[in-house]
Amino acid sequence: MKAILALADGRIFEGRSFGAGGEVTGEVGFNTAMTGYQEVLTDPSYKGQMVTMTYTQIGNTGINPEDIESRGLFLSGFIVREYLDFPSNFRSTMSLDAYLKENNVVGIHGIDTRALTRHLRDHGAQNGIISTVDFDHASLVAKARAVPSMAGLDLASGVSVDKPYHWTEGLWQLGQGYPQVDPASLKYKVVAYDFGIKYNILRCLVDAGCDVTVVPATFPAKEALAMNPDGIFLSNGPGDPEPLTESIEIIRQFVGKKPIFGICLGHQLLGLALGGKTVKLPFGNHGSNLPVMDMATRKVEITSQNHGFAVDLDSLGNTACLGHENLNDQTVEGIRHCDLPIFSVQHHPEASPGPHDSQYLFGRFVEMMEKHKGQ
């Protein structure tokens, strides 16, 4: 079936449909990871976006039930160069095409993703539309231009949970899968705010010795503190952090009371709660091969990233300092409070997909909680 991708600036790409049919809109971006398309698909941080995979062949390992990172698919569309409909992997239980159909996600393949990626790199991420029903170029461009900008949109509320729940699953082990860990063996109580949390973040917290309770994005600080946690965790999530004013105010109420660790959107929200500002990047950083320096150790890590906004370090004044720096574009990749046990990173230490260079950060969070336990 024919499919067309139209960008708001008038650029047109014609290809073939896979997954669900229909018409979808969203911000078009790209991900440079060579593996892990299933984890990319199930990352809630992609809500409202149409993801272009820069690696040429997608679908060759199929879909399996173990590499899912959330309760559903939240992205708007999926764009690939060459879709392979004959998966070969010992864990595969269904094809990518069937998975997209099952979750009503529209896909397009057979387009020049290199040309698309270069266009987005040079002109910035922009809104677009994928259609299998309307093939009129002018009509599609008009629809793409009518899509609201991601800046100013609260997308996290659409992916957060409705009520608290307990998480006890640890990291995957060969021959065992994901073990269920006895909460009695976990030393540190953590309240994790869900702005679009990935499962592997929760598994990493459990493996680090944390007894995790996941709560909604606007769960009252008073109720969270009543759980007597040793630390507060702020998760990843989609979209612009600035509209999440209620969550920002909740985070402020934890400052000076509990150790705090934030990742991705949680990092940005922490920056805002500390009095800083955030900015939208031209095309963001999305991939699993991006170099970052830990400013405390001067060590370089290869990281997994997925963000379109960044914290403005200068806006934080003397409250927080640079914790990590992106070595590609020198954007803020992490902050740490100058006086309190509070830190955050823009990248994903849990990876999934990606390298494990930054998993030590969960240990750093545990060290903070140990030092301040009972205070």
C-alpha positions in Angstrom: 0.0 0.0 0.0 1.3 3.5 -0.9 2.1 5.9 2.0 3.3 9.5 2.0 5.3 11.4 4.6 4.9 15.2 4.3 6.8 17.8 6.3 5.5 21.2 7.3 8.1 22.9 5.2 6.8 21.2 2.1 9.3 18.3 1.7 7.6 15.1 0.5 8.7 11.5 0.8 6.8 8.7 -0.9 7.1 5.1 0.2 5.1 2.0 1.2 2.9 1.4 4.2 3.5 -1.1 7.0 1.8 -1.5 10.3 -1.6 0.2 10.7 -3.1 2.2 7.9 -4.6 5.7 8.2 -3.3 9.2 8.9 -1.2 10.4 11.8 0.6 13.6 12.7 3.5 14.5 15.0 6.9 16.0 15.3 9.3 14.2 13.0 12.7 13.3 14.5 15.4 10.7 14.1 17.2 8.0 16.2 20.7 6.9 15.4 20.7 3.6 17.3 21.7 0.6 15.2 19.8 -1.9 17.5 16.9 -1.8 19.9 14.0 -0.6 17.7 11.6 -2.4 20.0 12.8 -0.5 23.0 12.6 2.7 21.0 9.0 1.9 20.0 7.9 1.3 23.6 9.6 4.3 25.1 6.9 6.7 26.4 9.2 9.7 25.8 8.3 9.4 22.1 4.6 10.4 22.6 3.6 12.9 20.0 6.6 12.1 17.7 7.2 10.2 14.5 10.5 8.4 14.8 12.9 7.9 11.9 15.4 5.1 12.4 18.7 6.0 10.6 19.9 2.4 10.5 18.8 1.0 7.2 17.3 -2.4 8.0 14.6 -2.6 10.7 12.4 -5.6 11.7 15.0 -8.3 11.3 14.8 -9.5 14.9 11.0 -9.3 15.2 9.3 -8.5 18.5 9.6 -10.4 21.8 7.8 -9.9 25.1 10.9 -9.3 27.1 12.2 -6.1 25.5 9.1 -4.0 26.0 9.8 -0.8 28.0 6.3 0.3 28.9 2.6 -0.7 28.9 2.0 0.4 25.3 3.2 2.3 22.3 2.8 6.1 22.5 4.6 7.3 19.4 2.6 8.7 16.5 4.4 7.0 13.6 7.5 4.9 12.6 9.7 5.7 9.6 12.3 3.3 8.2 14.4 2.7 5.1 14.0 -1.0 4.6 11.4 -3.0 6.6 12.2 -6.8 6.8 9.1 -9.0 7.1 10.9 -12.2 7.9 12.3 -11.9 11.4 15.0 -14.3 12.6 15.7 -14.4 16.3 15.3 -17.1 18.9 13.2 -14.8 21.1 10.9 -13.4 18.4 7.2 -14.1 18.8 5.8 -11.8 16.1 6.8 -9.5 13.3 7.2 -5.8 13.6 4.4 -5.2 11.1 2.0 -7.3 13.2 3.1 -5.5 16.4 2.4 -2.1 14.8 -1.0 -3.2 13.6 -1.9 -4.6 17.0 -1.0 -1.2 18.6 -2.5 0.9 15.8 0.8 2.6 14.8 1.2 3.8 11.3 4.5 3.0 9.6 6.2 4.0 6.3 9.2 2.3 4.6 11.0 2.5 1.4 11.9 6.2 1.7 15.4 7.8 1.7 16.0 8.1 5.5 19.4 9.5 4.9 18.0 12.4 3.0 15.2 12.9 5.6 17.8 12.8 8.5 20.0 15.4 6.8 17.0 17.6 6.1 16.0 17.4 9.8 19.6 18.0 10.9 19.9 21.1 8.7 16.4 22.5 9.2 15.5 21.2 12.6 12.8 18.8 13.8 9.4 19.8 12.5 5.8 18.6 12.3 4.8 16.1 9.7 2.1 13.7 8.6 2.1 10.1 7.4 -1.0 9.1 5.3 -2.2 6.0 3.5 -5.5 7.6 2.5 -4.7 11.1 1.2 -2.1 11.4 -1.5 -2.5 15.1 -2.4 0.7 16.8 -1.5 -0.7 20.3 -0.9 -3.4 18.9 1.4 -0.9 16.9 3.4 1.5 19.8 3.9 -1.4 22.0 5.0 -2.4 19.3 7.6 1.2 19.1 8.8 1.4 22.9 9.3 -1.8 22.8 11.3 -0.2 20.5 14.0 0.5 22.3 17.3 4.2 22.7 18.2 5.5 20.4 20.9 6.8 23.4 22.8 4.2 24.3 25.4 2.4 20.9 25.4 2.0 18.8 28.5 2.5 15.2 27.1 3.6 13.6 30.3 0.1 13.5 31.8 -0.9 11.2 28.9 1.6 8.5 29.7 1.8 8.6 33.5 0.0 6.0 35.7 -3.3 6.7 37.4 -2.4 5.3 40.8 0.6 4.1 42.8 2.0 0.6 42.4 4.9 -1.4 43.8 7.7 -2.6 41.5 9.8 -5.7 42.4 11.3 -6.9 39.1 15.1 -6.9 38.7 17.4 -6.9 35.7 17.2 -9.6 33.1 19.4 -12.7 33.7 20.3 -15.3 31.1 18.2 -18.4 31.6 16.1 -16.8 34.2 14.5 -13.7 32.6 13.4 -11.0 35.0 13.6 -12.1 38.6 11.0 -11.1 41.2 13.0 -9.7 44.2 11.8 -10.0 47.8 11.1 -6.4 49.0 12.4 -7.4 52.4 15.8 -7.8 50.9 15.8 -4.2 49.5 17.3 -1.6 51.9 16.3 1.7 50.4 12.7 3.0 50.0 12.3 5.1 46.8 9.3 6.9 45.5 9.5 7.1 41.7 7.5 9.8 40.0 6.3 8.5 36.6 6.4 11.0 33.8 6.7 8.2 31.3 9.0 5.8 33.1 10.8 3.0 31.3 10.7 -0.5 32.9 14.5 -0.9 32.8 14.9 2.2 35.0 12.8 0.5 37.6 14.8 -2.8 37.2 18.1 -0.9 37.7 16.7 0.7 40.9 15.7 -2.7 42.2 19.1 -4.2 41.4 20.8 -1.3 43.2 18.8 -2.3 46.4 15.8 0.0 46.1 12.2 -0.9 47.2 10.3 1.1 44.6 6.9 2.6 44.7 5.8 4.2 41.4 3.4 7.2 41.7 1.6 9.5 39.2 3.2 12.6 37.9 1.1 14.9 40.2 1.1 12.7 43.3 1.1 15.1 46.3 4.5 15.6 48.0 2.8 15.3 51.4 1.6 11.8 50.6 5.0 10.8 49.2 6.8 12.0 52.3 4.3 10.1 54.4 5.7 6.9 52.9 9.0 7.8 54.6 11.2 7.2 51.5 14.9 7.3 51.6 15.0 9.1 48.2 12.9 10.6 45.4 13.3 9.5 41.8 12.1 11.6 38.8 11.6 9.7 35.6 12.0 10.3 31.9 9.0 11.3 29.8 7.8 13.2 26.7 7.6 16.7 25.6 8.2 20.2 27.0 8.9 20.2 30.8 7.7 23.8 31.4 3.9 23.2 31.2 4.2 20.6 34.0 3.8 23.4 36.7 2.1 21.2 39.2 4.9 18.6 39.1 7.6 21.3 39.3 6.0 22.6 42.5 5.8 19.1 44.0 9.5 18.6 43.3 10.3 21.9 45.0 8.8 20.5 48.2 11.3 17.7 48.3 14.4 19.9 48.0 16.3 19.9 51.2 14.2 17.1 52.6 15.2 14.0 50.6 17.9 12.9 48.2 16.7 13.4 44.6 17.8 11.7 41.4 16.3 12.7 38.0 16.7 11.2 34.5 15.8 12.9 31.2 12.5 14.8 31.6 13.0 14.3 35.4 16.3 16.1 35.0 14.7 19.0 33.2 11.9 19.3 35.8 14.5 19.3 38.6 16.3 22.1 36.8 13.0 24.1 36.7 12.2 23.3 40.3 15.6 24.7 41.3 14.8 28.0 39.5 16.3 27.3 36.1 15.0 27.4 32.6 14.9 25.0 29.7 15.4 25.4 25.9 14.2 23.5 22.9 17.0 22.0 20.8 17.0 22.2 17.0 16.6 18.5 16.5 17.4 17.0 19.9 19.7 14.1 20.7 18.2 10.6 20.1 20.4 7.5 19.9 22.6 5.1 21.8 26.1 6.2 20.9 26.5 9.7 22.2 29.6 10.7 24.2 29.2 12.4 27.6 31.8 13.5 30.2 31.3 13.1 34.0 32.7 16.4 35.2 33.5 14.9 38.6 35.7 12.1 37.3 36.5 13.5 33.8 35.7 10.1 32.4 33.9 9.8 29.1 30.8 7.6 28.8 29.0 6.5 25.6 25.3 7.0 26.4 21.8 6.5 25.3 19.8 9.7 24.8 16.3 10.7 23.9 15.4 14.4 24.4 14.4 17.5 22.5 14.8 20.0 25.4 17.8 20.9 27.6 18.5 22.7 30.8 20.1 26.2 30.6 22.9 26.0 33.1 23.4 29.8 33.4 19.8 30.2 34.6 20.6 28.1 37.7 23.1 30.6 39.0 25.0 29.3 42.1 22.3 26.8 43.0 23.6 23.9 40.8 26.7 23.2 38.8 27.5 21.1 35.7 27.5 17.4 36.4 27.8 16.0 32.9 28.4 17.6 29.5 27.5 16.4 26.0 30.7 16.2 24.0 29.0 16.6 20.7 27.1 19.8 21.2 28.2 20.9 24.7 24.7 20.9 26.0 24.0 20.3 29.7 23.9 16.5 30.2 23.6 16.6 34.0 23.5 18.9 37.0 24.2 18.5 40.7 23.1 20.8 43.6 26.0 22.7 45.1 25.0 21.9 48.7 22.3 19.2 48.8 22.1 15.5 47.9 20.4 16.2 44.5 21.6 15.4 41.0 20.2 14.5 37.6 21.3 13.5 34.1 19.8 14.1 30.7 20.9 10.8 29.3 19.6 7.3 30.1 21.9 5.3 32.4 19.5 2.3 32.2 20.2 2.3 28.4 17.8 -0.3 26.9 18.8 0.1 24.2 22.4 1.2 24.5 25.7 0.9 26.5 25.9 0.4 30.2 28.6 3.0 30.8 26.4 5.1 33.0 24.7 2.5 35.2 27.0 3.5 38.1 24.7 6.5 38.6 22.1 4.3 40.3 24.9 3.4 42.7 25.6 7.0 43.2 22.0 7.6 44.2 22.1 4.7 46.7 25.3 6.2 48.2 23.5 9.5 48.7 20.5 7.7 50.4 22.8 5.7 52.6 24.6 8.9 53.7 21.4 10.7 54.5 19.3 7.7 55.7 17.0 8.6 58.6 17.7 12.3 58.3 
